[in-house]
């Protein structure tokens, strides 16, 4: 909680600076040459954690460009102006913000919002105005191919599909596999478990279940008493599965989950999402034993100088790093790359960028090796437009990270 509070204070100060235009302008940027980007984020309420990271990521990127003379488009330089708005995790407030952006007439791109309800509220308004928006909502209504919205993150099922692909392709090296999918105590997590088990079985791999028709039997609830947690882990060990996949565990519980399994005698592979960490390095050093994480975090030696600069800025300003940052840096950066690709007309209208969205490709700016990405059309698992963000399965042990498998959201 203290960490979120500190980040919130830093974010509020950053928002104030951006709104006042202090520290973001460069003398080399001509007066009036501005690219406005709206940001709808939750800086309070239940979506606060995600909203703070969204704002922080957009802020460090805007600052970087503005300090280097602005965004160059067709030989002209434009100052990036972020219009940061707090939707307080409320759909009605987000709707008001969306109407404000439409009525302003000069906002053609929006980052956010977060979550299904808030994103669904603003989608019809932004769609009707032809505003391109990169959101973090996952409902099917948001993934329509006719929408101007672009999903700015991989869906959980895409991440776990990459895990299943890896297991299927490497059965010869890993030996005969049996997978036990443990789940957090929420309805979406339980649905996710069923989908993952279905994919595992379709890959020809055995699924170990505690009960065929009662998903709650596989709920790994770390809020229970130590005795209850130990008893549950004993069931996992006795199941003789050699792979455990953690689905839908609460954010920040990864260290406790892995430590409980290892200390209880489980020796097989443990695979989880990297967003269950508190941050990218400290958390992995705290965990007892090896864990494999699937997400968007790449080894530091594979990162570009630009990414390293942004990371230094982020840490200098906000002190704490979050695994979500590696994901959310892509949103504003992708908009800017798209505008540069389409030319100066895209500064004053999103129409050209939307028309070229199916063919738009640009090098991933955050890694050294050339990898093309874009805002491609939907995939089998999404159905709508989505940023083609890299998905990596990595092995963490003793604070060291090794990537063992790569794919991306556009291929799933």
C-alpha positions in Angstrom: 0.0 0.0 0.0 2.9 2.4 0.8 4.4 1.7 -2.6 1.1 2.6 -4.4 0.8 5.7 -2.2 4.3 6.9 -3.1 3.7 6.3 -6.8 0.4 8.1 -6.6 2.1 11.2 -5.0 4.8 11.1 -7.7 2.1 10.7 -10.4 0.0 13.6 -9.1 3.1 15.8 -9.2 3.9 14.7 -12.7 0.3 15.3 -13.8 0.5 18.8 -12.3 3.7 19.5 -14.2 2.3 18.2 -17.5 -0.9 20.3 -17.1 1.1 23.4 -16.4 3.4 22.7 -19.3 6.5 22.9 -17.1 9.6 20.8 -18.0 8.0 19.2 -21.1 8.6 21.8 -23.8 11.8 22.3 -25.7 12.9 25.6 -27.1 13.4 23.9 -30.5 9.7 23.0 -30.8 7.9 25.8 -32.7 5.1 27.5 -30.9 1.7 26.0 -31.8 3.1 22.7 -33.2 1.4 20.3 -30.9 0.2 16.7 -31.0 -2.5 16.2 -28.3 -3.0 12.7 -26.9 -5.8 12.1 -24.3 -5.2 9.7 -21.4 -8.1 8.3 -19.6 -6.8 6.5 -16.5 -7.9 5.6 -13.0 -5.7 7.5 -10.5 -8.1 6.6 -7.7 -10.6 3.8 -7.0 -10.2 0.1 -7.6 -8.3 0.6 -10.9 -5.7 2.9 -9.3 -2.7 0.6 -9.7 -3.1 0.1 -13.4 -4.1 3.7 -14.0 -1.0 5.1 -12.3 1.3 2.9 -14.4 -0.6 4.0 -17.6 0.0 7.7 -16.8 3.6 7.2 -15.7 4.5 5.3 -18.9 2.9 8.0 -21.1 4.6 10.7 -19.1 8.1 9.5 -19.4 7.8 8.9 -23.2 6.3 12.4 -23.7 9.0 14.0 -21.6 11.7 12.1 -23.6 10.4 13.3 -27.0 9.8 16.9 -25.8 13.2 17.2 -24.3 14.7 16.0 -27.6 12.9 18.7 -29.7 9.5 17.0 -30.0 8.2 14.3 -32.4 9.5 14.8 -36.0 6.8 14.3 -38.6 7.6 15.1 -42.3 10.4 17.4 -41.2 8.3 19.3 -38.7 8.6 18.9 -34.9 5.6 18.7 -32.6 5.4 19.0 -28.9 3.5 16.1 -27.3 0.8 17.3 -25.0 -0.8 14.8 -22.8 -4.3 15.5 -21.6 -4.4 13.5 -18.4 -7.8 12.7 -16.9 -8.7 10.7 -13.9 -11.8 8.6 -14.4 -11.8 7.6 -10.7 -12.5 4.0 -11.8 -16.1 5.1 -12.7 -17.7 4.4 -16.1 -19.9 7.6 -15.9 -16.9 9.8 -15.2 -15.0 8.2 -18.1 -17.9 8.8 -20.4 -17.8 12.5 -19.4 -14.1 12.7 -20.2 -14.7 11.0 -23.6 -17.3 13.6 -24.5 -14.9 16.4 -23.4 -12.3 15.0 -25.8 -14.7 14.8 -28.7 -16.1 18.3 -28.1 -12.5 19.7 -28.0 -12.1 18.7 -31.6 -8.3 18.4 -31.5 -7.9 15.1 -29.7 -7.5 12.3 -32.2 -5.7 9.7 -30.1 -6.5 8.4 -26.6 -4.6 6.0 -24.3 -6.9 4.0 -22.0 -9.1 3.4 -20.2 -8.5 0.3 -18.0 -11.0 -2.5 -17.5 -14.1 -3.7 -19.2 -16.9 -1.5 -17.7 -15.0 1.8 -18.1 -13.7 0.9 -21.6 -17.1 -0.2 -22.8 -18.6 3.1 -21.6 -16.3 5.3 -23.7 -16.0 3.1 -26.8 -19.2 4.2 -28.6 -18.4 7.9 -28.1 -14.8 7.5 -29.3 -15.8 5.3 -32.2 -18.5 7.7 -33.4 -15.9 10.5 -33.4 -13.3 8.5 -35.2 -10.8 8.7 -32.3 -8.2 6.0 -32.2 -7.9 4.6 -28.7 -5.6 2.0 -27.2 -7.5 0.5 -24.3 -7.0 -2.2 -21.6 -10.5 -3.8 -21.7 -10.9 -7.4 -22.5 -14.7 -7.9 -23.1 -15.8 -9.3 -26.5 -17.8 -6.0 -27.1 -14.5 -4.1 -27.2 -12.9 -6.5 -29.6 -15.1 -5.8 -32.6 -13.3 -5.4 -35.9 -15.4 -2.3 -36.7 -14.2 -0.5 -33.6 -11.5 2.2 -33.6 -10.2 0.7 -30.4 -7.0 -1.3 -30.2 -6.3 -3.7 -27.4 -3.0 -2.6 -25.9 -2.1 -5.8 -24.1 -2.1 -9.5 -24.6 -5.1 -11.4 -23.1 -4.2 -13.8 -20.4 -5.4 -16.7 -22.6 -2.8 -15.7 -25.2 -0.1 -15.8 -22.6 -1.0 -19.3 -21.5 -1.5 -20.4 -25.1 2.2 -19.6 -25.6 3.0 -21.7 -22.5 1.1 -24.6 -23.9 2.8 -24.2 -27.3 6.2 -24.4 -25.5 5.2 -27.5 -23.6 3.9 -29.2 -26.7 6.9 -28.4 -28.8 9.4 -29.5 -26.1 7.8 -32.7 -24.8 10.8 -34.6 -26.1 13.2 -32.7 -23.8 10.8 -32.2 -20.9 9.7 -35.9 -20.8 6.1 -37.1 -20.3 4.1 -34.2 -18.9 1.2 -33.9 -16.6 -0.2 -30.4 -15.8 -2.1 -29.2 -12.8 -3.7 -25.8 -13.2 -4.2 -23.9 -9.9 -6.5 -21.0 -9.7 -7.2 -17.8 -7.8 -10.5 -17.4 -6.0 -12.5 -15.4 -8.6 -15.0 -16.3 -11.3 -12.8 -15.0 -14.2 -9.8 -17.0 -12.9 -11.9 -20.2 -12.7 -13.1 -19.6 -16.3 -9.4 -19.0 -17.3 -8.5 -22.3 -15.7 -11.0 -24.3 -17.7 -9.7 -22.7 -21.0 -6.1 -23.4 -20.1 -7.0 -27.1 -19.3 -8.8 -27.3 -22.6 -5.7 -26.1 -24.5 -3.4 -28.4 -22.6 -5.6 -31.4 -23.4 -5.8 -30.4 -27.1 -2.0 -30.3 -27.1 -2.1 -34.0 -26.1 -0.8 -33.4 -22.6 -2.3 -34.9 -19.5 -4.3 -32.6 -17.1 -4.4 -33.5 -13.4 -7.6 -32.4 -11.7 -8.5 -32.6 -8.0 -12.2 -32.8 -9.0 -13.7 -33.2 -12.5 -16.7 -30.9 -12.1 -15.8 -28.7 -9.1 -13.3 -26.0 -10.1 -13.1 -24.6 -6.6 -11.2 -27.7 -5.5 -8.2 -26.2 -7.3 -8.4 -22.8 -5.7 -5.0 -21.9 -4.3 -6.1 -19.4 -1.7 -3.1 -17.9 0.0 -5.2 -15.9 2.5 -6.1 -19.2 4.3 -4.3 -20.3 7.4 -0.8 -21.7 7.1 -2.1 -25.1 8.0 -4.7 -24.9 5.2 -2.2 -23.8 2.7 0.2 -26.6 3.6 -2.6 -29.1 3.3 -3.4 -27.8 -0.2 0.2 -28.0 -1.3 0.4 -31.5 0.0 -2.4 -32.4 -2.4 -0.5 -30.8 -5.2 2.6 -32.8 -4.4 0.7 -36.1 -4.1 -1.0 -35.5 -7.5 2.4 -36.2 -9.1 2.0 -33.5 -11.7 5.3 -32.2 -13.0 4.0 -28.8 -14.2 1.9 -26.4 -12.1 0.3 -23.4 -13.9 -0.9 -20.6 -11.7 -4.0 -18.8 -13.1 -5.6 -15.7 -11.8 -3.6 -15.3 -8.6 -3.8 -11.8 -7.1 -1.2 -9.3 -8.0 1.8 -9.4 -5.7 1.3 -12.9 -4.4 3.7 -14.8 -6.7 6.6 -15.0 -4.1 4.3 -16.4 -1.5 2.7 -18.9 -3.9 6.0 -20.2 -5.2 7.6 -20.3 -1.8 4.6 -22.3 -0.4 4.9 -24.8 -3.2 8.6 -25.3 -2.9 8.7 -25.4 0.9 5.9 -27.9 0.7 8.0 -30.3 -1.4 6.8 -29.5 -4.9 9.8 -29.9 -7.3 8.2 -29.6 -10.8 7.9 -26.6 -13.1 5.9 -23.7 -11.7 4.6 -21.3 -14.4 2.8 -18.0 -13.8 2.2 -14.6 -15.3 4.9 -12.0 -14.7 2.2 -9.4 -13.7 1.7 -11.4 -10.5 5.0 -10.0 -9.4 5.4 -6.8 -7.4 8.3 -5.8 -9.6 10.7 -7.2 -12.1 13.9 -8.0 -10.1 13.4 -7.8 -6.3 10.5 -10.2 -6.3 12.3 -12.9 -8.3 15.2 -12.8 -5.7 12.7 -13.3 -2.9 11.2 -16.5 -4.3 12.3 -19.8 -3.0 13.4 -21.9 -6.0 12.9 -21.7 -9.7 9.8 -20.2 -11.4 8.9 -19.7 -15.0 7.1 -16.5 -15.9 5.2 -15.6 -19.1 4.7 -12.0 -20.0 6.3 -9.1 -21.8 9.5 -8.7 -19.7 12.8 -9.2 -21.7 16.3 -9.6 -20.3 18.1 -6.3 -19.8 20.9 -7.3 -22.3 18.2 -7.5 -25.0 16.9 -4.0 -24.3 17.6 -1.0 -26.5 19.3 2.2 -25.3 16.0 4.0 -25.7 14.3 1.5 -23.3 17.1 1.8 -20.8 16.8 5.6 -20.9 13.1 5.4 -20.3 13.6 3.0 -17.4 16.1 5.3 -15.8 13.6 8.2 -16.1 10.8 6.1 -14.7 12.8 5.0 -11.7 14.2 8.5 -11.1 10.6 9.9 -11.1 8.5 7.2 -9.6 11.1 5.1 -7.6 9.4 1.7 -8.1 9.3 -0.4 -11.2 6.3 -2.6 -12.0 6.2 -5.6 -14.5 3.2 -3.8 -16.0 5.5 -1.0 -17.2 7.1 -3.2 -19.9 3.7 -3.7 -21.3 2.3 -0.2 -21.0 5.3 1.7 -22.6 4.0 0.4 -25.9 0.8 2.3 -26.0 1.8 5.9 -26.5 5.0 4.8 -28.4 2.9 2.9 -30.9 0.6 5.9 -31.5 3.7 8.1 -32.1 5.3 5.6 -34.5 2.0 5.4 -36.4 1.7 9.2 -36.7 5.3 9.4 -38.0 4.6 6.6 -40.5 1.4 8.3 -41.9 2.8 11.8 -42.0 1.6 15.3 -41.0 -2.0 14.6 -41.9 -2.1 12.1 -39.0 -1.4 14.9 -36.5 -4.7 16.6 -37.2 -6.8 13.5 -37.9 -6.7 9.8 -37.1 -8.3 8.8 -40.4 -5.1 8.0 -42.3 -3.6 6.0 -39.4 -6.9 4.0 -39.1 -7.0 3.3 -42.8 -3.4 2.0 -42.8 -3.7 0.1 -39.5 -3.8 -3.3 -41.1 -0.5 -2.8 -42.9 1.3 -0.6 -40.4 4.6 -2.1 -39.2 7.6 -0.6 -37.3 10.6 -1.9 -35.4 10.0 -2.7 -31.8 11.7 0.3 -30.2 12.4 -1.4 -26.9 14.7 -4.3 -28.0 18.0 -4.3 -29.8 17.2 -7.1 -32.3 15.0 -6.0 -35.1 11.4 -7.2 -34.6 8.5 -5.7 -36.5 5.3 -4.9 -34.7 2.2 -2.9 -35.3 -1.6 -2.5 -34.6 -2.6 -5.5 -36.7 -6.0 -7.0 -37.2 -7.4 -9.5 -34.8 -6.3 -13.0 -34.1 -8.1 -16.2 -33.4 -8.1 -15.5 -29.7 -9.1 -11.8 -29.8 -11.2 -11.0 -32.9 -10.3 -7.3 -32.9 -7.3 -5.0 -33.3 -4.4 -5.5 -31.0 -0.9 -4.3 -30.4 1.5 -7.1 -31.4 3.5 -7.0 -28.2 6.1 -9.8 -27.7 5.3 -12.6 -25.3 8.2 -14.3 -23.6 8.4 -17.4 -21.4 11.4 -17.0 -19.1 13.0 -19.0 -16.4 13.9 -17.2 -13.2 16.3 -18.7 -10.7 18.5 -17.0 -8.1 17.7 -13.5 -9.6 18.8 -14.6 -13.1 16.5 -14.6 -16.1 16.7 -16.8 -19.2 14.2 -16.6 -22.0 13.2 -20.1 -23.2 10.4 -19.3 -25.6 9.1 -16.3 -27.7 5.9 -15.5 -29.5 3.7 -12.4 -29.8 0.1 -11.5 -29.3 -0.5 -11.1 -33.1 0.3 -14.8 -33.6 -2.2 -16.1 -31.0 
